[in-house]
Amino acid sequence: MVDLSVTVGGVRMKNPVMPASGSIAEGMADVVDLGRLGAIVLKTITPDLRQGVKPPRVVEYTDATLFSIGIPSKGPDYLLNHTVPFFDKFGPPVIASISADTVEDFGKLAGYITDPRIAAIEANISCPNLRAHGRAFGMDPVASAQVITAMKANTTLPIWAKLTPNVGDIAEMARCVEGAGADAVITANAILGMAIDAETMTPRLGNVVGGLTGPAVKPVILRMVNQCAEAVKIPVIGCGGIATGEDVVEYMLAGASAVQIGTTNFVHTSAMEQSIDWVADYCTRKGIARVSDLTGALMLPGDQPSEQRGAVAL
Ligand SMILES: Cc1cc2nc3c(=O)[nH]c(=O)nc-3n(C[C@H](O)[C@H](O)[C@H](O)COP(=O)(O)O)c2cc1C
């Protein structure tokens, strides 16, 4: 019997597979056995009520999705009074996700939603910092660290810092949030992209720019997970392009302690459950007693220093 349990950033999970923030809503309970998941990650909320950005919000590609939703939010009271009670009853730890316009508001919101039914809070720092002319917090190592410091000062819950991949040196960002006290990093949010309709000569997204997700981004994010895992001691959660159990294993070999599945949930609602089963079978086949033994077990050529993976001659 394979031990699929992992402990990630202060949260014990019965297996390493969870949904990425924004990829499940209450209706998912009709088609997925949510009780089987390692954790249940909720959609990001903001302190204020938000409608999200104007449509169109999604552009589909063969193996990827470009989207810009804009974090529609019903706010923290709805989260505590409706969303958390709904998902709490399934059993797995519930992970909240927050975003805000300022460092102070990140801190206040973390404090406000601190609740025994929430196991950890994700800091979604891929959002504009109003005090930096709208540049994302996650693109600035100082602002990223300030967000984590403010959250840690206001809550006793573990904080998972969700990095943006839209930076030059993801390992540096991971080190900065680790230094500020983050209990885990999630690598990563969506890759910035743009789509244009040649006929109408207009952008395909209402917000012009969006985030690219889905299987096509896997090689990029896998490389980033490997760099982060070698840069920090806190656990790394892989997120980006994961669609199958084989992908889960690849991310763990690269250094992830657990993974999140996003876009694939919209296409194959059984992907998370099938991935858990596939990983268990893989471990049995390979004689691996604990899934946690996969973390960082990638066999690399001995002559390549890890820092070279940030700048390779192409
Ligand atoms: C429709 C949609 C909504 C999303 N909403 C959020 C969100 O609220 N908060 C967040 O941190 N990430 C959000 N994301 C990003 C995902 O959590 C994940 O980081 C990204 O999609 C990469 O994983 P994937 O390739 O498995 O989809 C969203 C992604 C999609 C496609």
The ligand as a Gaussian input file, in Angstrom:
#p B3LYP/6-31G(d) Opt

LIG

0 1
 C      -10.604000      30.484000     -15.442000
 C       -9.428000      30.637000     -14.532000
 C       -9.575000      31.315000     -13.329000
 C       -8.487000      31.463000     -12.475000
 N       -8.656000      32.127000     -11.294000
 C       -7.595000      32.243000     -10.442000
 C       -7.754000      32.845000      -9.174000
 O       -8.841000      33.283000      -8.778000
 N       -6.659000      32.947000      -8.375000
 C       -5.429000      32.466000      -8.740000
 O       -4.474000      32.564000      -7.956000
 N       -5.261000      31.852000      -9.934000
 C       -6.314000      31.739000     -10.774000
 N       -6.151000      31.109000     -11.973000
 C       -4.827000      30.555000     -12.308000
 C       -4.770000      29.089000     -11.911000
 O       -4.967000      28.924000     -10.519000
 C       -3.409000      28.470000     -12.287000
 O       -2.380000      29.155000     -11.607000
 C       -3.154000      28.577000     -13.781000
 O       -4.340000      28.334000     -14.495000
 C       -2.046000      27.591000     -14.221000
 O       -2.446000      26.262000     -14.025000
 P       -3.083000      25.365000     -15.219000
 O       -2.138000      25.437000     -16.388000
 O       -3.215000      23.998000     -14.622000
 O       -4.400000      25.971000     -15.544000
 C       -7.224000      30.936000     -12.838000
 C       -7.080000      30.246000     -14.044000
 C       -8.162000      30.094000     -14.898000
 C       -7.975000      29.353000     -16.197000

